[in-house]
């Protein structure tokens, strides 16, 4: 919460308290409180626009002002006792409502703060562009993949940054509504993430060089934006990071023509267990397809503006497959099946189907120190991960203390900072620790 949020939360109680002061100073106190409240509300609107918690606080202040003015009203003709009692009860109820609204909105400001990701720490500024392509041989019809490429640039960030969840505000709203539905929450609770901006340059020229690539897959039902903080941090240190949507798996994938592909995943746990291997294989094929597309760009075979701009700036001969949760399992599969991937990075993902692969290239496994809270599931996960690392030519395991499963995503920036959601990592999540481990790992396996 910001100081402005705290002051806004105090406006309704301040107005109500001013009406309880001695009569000789009551009018002046009420006028001063009303002026301060109006100034705070207008300042909040000017700085933040209409945020729903701030709007609720403004309503609370308005209700408190009405109650306060009613208390200042000249007595006029004597009223019957019943009327007086009803007026006082109504005023008390309205005052209580104002205080409850202020408390509720203050809690919302704490749990769902203004969206903000940390600035990348590397020597390069960061640019982004959205790519879309068809993956052939994906069934009866080609499969359309959408990704966002983050890469080094010399151009400063766009004024106001770029949209976090999609190409523009419209796509961001669609994706935020889909995420809210998947979380079982009202869409307005995701207003902040829908409005989120990050400090990057859109469609900028790449910095001179030929940058190694990392293809990054989100968790089950996740979207390409969910690891933006990690992708931007890696890009600022000299990598091109392609974050993917998996159509039919991601909560919502918005295509260039406006078509929205919603998640087709099942909510039935038994059916999900039966299908999860199929989903992981499909995602692994998407990762290989993404590397195909990056090779086309590197070789100048993609004629759109993004392809022309990035020709010669990417080095897909130095590539890592990475992912969170099911995306991590898919990255291991992709690296085990596609020798073009020099290594795999698994961000707290159970390694589904890894036992079918045999020998594996270097694998970095980042593990949530908090675990899941289910000892049997945690033991099963660790045993499966041990088997993967034993099959790897260069295994690295890093346990991130205090991290929960979602700490490896941007979720701590917009979900309530509750231990069951983000562990003990708080708003910062585990992106900084993840990036540090990945950079050290990539320096060894890609640069020798």
N, C-alpha and C positions, 0 to 999 in steps of 0.2 A: 504494500500500500504506500502511496505517496503522501506527503504532507497535505496536499490538496484534498485527497480522499478523506483524511482524518478530519480536516476542517469542515468539509461538506457533511460528514457524519454528525458533527456537533451542532449544525444549524437548527434542526428541529428542537433538540433539548434546550438550546440557547433561547429560542423564541418563547418556548413554554415557560422557562425559568424567569424570563424578563417580565412576564405578566404577573408573576407572584411577588414582585418587589413592592416596597411601600408605595402608596398611591402618589405621593409627591414627585417621585422620579420614574414612575411606571411608564408614562407615555414616552418620555425621552429614551428610556432603556429599550422599549419596544421598537421605536423608530430606528434607533441605532442597530439593534439586532436584525431588523428587516433589511436595512441597507447593507449590512455585512453579508447576510444570507444571499441577497440578490447579486452582490458583487461576486461571491464565490461561485454561484450557479452559472453566471455569465462567463466567468473565467474558465470554468470547467468545459462549457460548451465551446468556447473559443479555442482551447488547447486540444481537446479530445474529440470534439464532435458529440454526437448523441450516443453515449455508452449507456446501456440499460441500467447498470447499477447507479450511475450518476443521475439518470432520469428518475429512478425510484427515490433517491435522496432529495431531488428537487420537489417531487410530489410530497414527500414527508415534510419538507420545509413549508410548502404551500398549505398543507393541512394544519400545521402548527401555527402558521400565520393567521389563518381564519379563526382558529380557536382563540388565539391571543387577542385579535381585534374584537372578537365577541366579548371577551372579558373586560375590554376597555370601554364597551358601549355604555353610553349614559343610561342610568337607570330608568329615566322617563316615568311613565305612570306605574304605580305599584302593580305587580303581577300576582296572580293567585299562587298560593303555595305549590299546587300541583305543577303549574307551568314552570315555576322556578326550579323545582326538583328535576323535572324532565330536561330543562335547559342545562342544568349542571351535569346530569348524567350523560347527556349528549356530548357536552364539552369534554368530559372525562374520557368518554369512549373515543372521541376523535383525537384527543391528545395521546391516548394510549396507542391508537393506530399509527400516529405519526412516529412515535418512538419505536414501535415494532418494525415499521418500514425502514427506519434508519438503521436499526440493528441488522435486519435481514440484508439490506444493500451493502452494509459494511462487511458482513460476512462474505458476501459475493465478491466484493473487491479484494478480500484477502485470498479467497479460494481461486478466483478467476481473474488474475491481474491483467494489466496491459501487456500485450504480447511483446516479448523482446528476446532476441537471441544474442549471445555474446559476439563481439566483433572478432573476426579471424585474427590470429596472432602472427601469421607468417609474413614474409617480406613482400608478397605480391598482393595487389588488389585482386578482386574476384569478379568474374563475369559469368553470365548464364545465358543459355539459349535452350529452347524447347525443340526436341527432335521427334519426328513420327515416321514410322516405316512399317512395311508389311513383312511379316515373317511367313515365308512360304512353307508348304508341307506341314501345316499345323492342323490339318483336318480337312473337312469338306471345302473350306474357304480359307484364304490367308488370314492370319491373325495380326491385328493392328496393335503395335506397341508404341507407347508414348514414354519418352524419357526427358529428363532435364540435365543438361551438361553444364557442370561448373568447372571453370578453368582459369588459369592466371591471366591477368591483363595489366596493362599500364594505365587504363582509363579509370578515373575515379568513379565511385558509385553514383548512380542516377540520383538526382535530388528527390528525397522522399523514399528512395529505395525501390525495390521491385516486390510484386505480390508474392507472398509466401506459398500459398496453397495452389496456385495455378498461374496461367498466363496473364490473367487480368482479374478484376473484381468479380465479374460474373462467374467465371470458373471457380474462383475461390469460394463464393457463396454456395455453389452446387456441391463442391467437395465437402465443405464444412457441414452442410445439412446431412450429407450421407454419413459422415463420421458420427455426427450426433445421433442419427438413427441407429447406427451400429452399436453405439455405447448405450442406447436406450435412454437418451437424454433429450430434452427439448432443444430445438435448433438454436434458440436465442442464447443458450449457454455457450455456444461456440462462435458467438459474434466476434470475440476478440481475435480468435485464430483466423476467422474469415477476413478480418481487416488487417491481419499481420503483414508487415513489410520487413524485408531484409536488405542490408547494405551491400548491394551488388550492382553491376552495370549490365543492362540488358543488351544482348546481341552485339557486344563490343568486340573489337579486334583482339586476338590473343596476344599475350606477351611473347617476344621473340624466344624461340626454343622449340623443342619437340618433346612434349610432355607425356610421361607414362600414364596409363589409364587404369582406373578402378571402376568396375561395374558393380553397382550397389542395389541389392534387392531388399524391399521392406518386409516386415513381418506379415503374418496371415491377416488378410483383409486390409493391410496397410497401403499407404499411398506414397508416391515418389517424394513428397515433401517431408516425410516423417524423420529423415536423417539429414535435413538441410544444414544444421549446425556443424555436424561432422564433415559433410561434403565440402562446405565452404572452408573449414579449417584445413582440410587436406589440399584443396585447390590453392589456398594461400601459400602453401609450402611446395608448390610445383607439381601438382597432379591434376589430370583431367578426370573428373568424377561424374559418371553417368548414373543418376538415380532413376529407377524404373517404376512405372505403373504396370501391373499385370492385369489386363482386361478380363473381367469376369471373376477376379480374385480381389483386386483392390476395391475399396469401398465405392469409389466412383472414378472412372476414367473418362475424361472429356476429350473427344477427338477434335481435329481442326475444323470440321464442318459443324460442330456443335453437338454431335451425337454423344449421348451419355451412356456409358456401359456400366451398369451397376454390378455389384458383387453377386455371384451366383453360388456362394458357399452355403453349405448346409449348417443349420443350428443343431443338428442331431449329433451328439458326441460319438455315438457308435458308428454312424455313417461317416463322420469326419475321420475317425481312426482308419476306416477302410479306404478312404480316398486320399489320405494325406500323401502317400507315396506318389500317386498320380499327379497331385498338385506340385510336389517337389520336382518331379521330372519335367513337367511343363515349364516351370519357372527356370530350371537349369537350361532348357532349350531357349528360353527368352534371353538368358544371360549370354549364351553363345551367339544368338542372333544380334544382340547389342554389340558384341565384339565384331561381328561381320560388318555392321553398319559403321562402326568407328574405323574399320579398315577401308571401307569405301570412301569415307571422308578423307582419311589420310592420303589416299591415292588419287584424290581429285575426281572421283567417280560420282559424287553427289552434286547436282548442278544447282540446287537451291541456294539462297543467300548464306545460310548457315554452313553448308558444305563448302562453298567457295571461300568463305571467311576463314574456315578452320583447316583448309588443305595445307598440309605440311606442319601443322602445329601439334599433331597427335602422334604418339608412338605406340600403336597397339601391339607391337612386338614385345613390349614390356607391359603386361596386363595382369591384374589381380581380380579375382571374383570375390565379392564380399556380400554380406547380408546380415540382417537381424532376424532372430527367431527362425521361422520357416525359410526366410531369405538366406540365413546362414547355412541351413541344411542344403538349400539349393545351390549355394556357392560352392560347397564341398563337392556336391555332385557334378557341377559344371567343371570344376578344376580337375576332378577325377576322370571325366569323360572327354574333355577338350584340352589337348596338350598345349594349346595356345595360351592358356592361363598358367602363369608361372607359379601361382600360389592361391590360397583361399583364406579368407578371414571370416570367422563365425562369431557374430555378436550374440552370445547367449542363446544359441539355437540347438535344439535336439537334432542330432545328425541322422535324420531319416534316410534309410537305404544306403548309408555309407558302407555297411557290411558287404554290399554287392560289388564294391569297387576294386578291392585289392590294394596295391601300392598307391600312395598318394603323394603329391608334391608338398612343399612346405605348407603348413597350416598354422594359423594363429587363432586361438580360441580365447575369447574374452568372456569371463563367467561372472554372473551376478553374485556378489558375496552374500547377499541377503537370502538367496535361494527362493523357493516358491512357498515355503511353509509346510510343504508336504514331504516329509522325510523319505518316504518310499519313492516318490517321483524324482526327488533330487538325487537319490542314490542311483536310480536307473539312468538318469541323464549323465551323471558323472562316469558311470561304467561305460556307457556308449561313447562318451567323449574320449575316455582313456583309450578305447580301441581305435578310434580314428587317429589319435595322436601317435599311437604305436605304429600305425601304418604309414605315417608321414615321414618323408625324408628329412624334414627339419621342423619338428613340432615345437610350438611355443604356447604355453598356457598362462594367462594372466587373470587372476581373480581380483575383481574391483570391489574393494571393501565398501560397504554401505549401499551398493547398487542393487536395485530390484530389476525385474525384467524390462520394464519400460524406461528405466534410467538410460538405456542405450539409444533412446530416440529423443525427439524434441518434446515429448509429452510433458515432462516436468515444467515446460514453459507455459502450458495452458491448462493442465489438469490440476486439481487440488493437490497440495504437497503432502499427501497422506502416505504413511509408510507402506500400506498395501499396494499403492500405485507406483511410487517412485523411490521407495526405500528410504534410506537416510541421506540420499544424495541431494535432496532439496531441489530448488529451482534450477540449479546448474546442471543436474543430471550427470551422466558419465561421459559426455562427448569429449571433454578435454582429455580424460584418461584414455579413452578409446583412440583418439587421434594420436596421442603420444606413442602408444603401443604400436599402432599401425604404421606410423612414420618410421619408427625404428626397425620394424619388421620389413617394410618395403625397401628401406635403404639397403638392407642386407640381401634380400632375395632378387631385387631388380637391378641394383647398382653394384653388387658385389662388395 
